[in-house]
């Protein structure tokens, strides 16, 4: 009896799907995913710098400034991206200009 309940061929998976997921759930999930993508979409800037990537870029940028200090972080971004760089400090877009 235990082996019969553990047998995956014993259950008909097509009969379980309509019971567990109503028909309206799929369009709602698709709509939520679409709205999430639209909400997080941001135009790409012509100014070089780390990407936004759903808010992760600003966190990494700000963390680098806290961890390395302003001078070393500016030197790092200037070596990586050039003389004119866009970064985020405290959630605000900041431009580093150096030569």
N, C-alpha and C positions, 0 to 999 in steps of 0.2 A: 504494500500500500504506500509506503514512504517513497519507494522508487518510482511509483506511478505518478506521484505529485511532483517529483523532481524532473521528470522527463519533459524536455522542452517541446517535444512533438505533441504532447498531450493538450497543450493550449493552442487555441486559434488566435493569433495575434491580431488579425483583422477585426475580430469581434471585440477586442479590448480597446482599440484606438478610439472609436466613436464614444465609448463610455467614459473614457478619461479626458478627452479633449473635445469640447463642444465645437461646432462648426464656426462660430463667431470668433474663436480664439486665434485662429491663423491670420485672418485679416487684421485683427487688432495688433498682433505681434509684428506683422509686416509694417503696419503704419507706425508703430513705436520705433522700430529700427530706422525707418526712413526719416522720421522726425529727429531722432538722435544724430543721424548723419548730417542732416541739414543744420542742426543747431551747432555742431562741432566743426562745420566747414568754415574755413577762413581762406580768404584770397592769399595766394602766395606773394610775398613781397619781393621786389627786385633788389632789395638790400640783403646782402649775405648775412647769415647768422644761423644759429640753431633753429630747427623747426618747431612749430607749435605743438603738434601731435597730441591733440585733445588735452592740453594743459600740462602735459608732462615736461615739455621743453622749458617752460618758464620755471617749473620747480627745480629742474636740474641746473638751469642757469643761475637761479638765485642761490641754490645750495653751493654751487661752485664759488660764488663770490663770498659766501659766508665762510667756507672751508679754506679757500686759498688766500683770501684777502683781495682787496680791490686791485692792487698793482699786479700781482701774479696772475689773477684771473683775466685782467685786461691784456696782459702780454700773451696769455694762452689763446684768447679769442683772436687777437691780431695775427698771431702766427698761423692760426687755423683758417681764418676767413679773410684776412686782408686788413687794410687800413681803416675801412669804414664798416662797422659791425653793428647789427641789431641784436640786443639781448634783453632779458627781462630781469629787473631788480624790484623786489616787493610787488610783483604782479604787474608792473608798469613797463611798457616798452621803452628801452633806453638805448641810445646810440653812442657807440664808442668811436671817437675819431682820433687817430694818431698817425704819426709819420715818423 
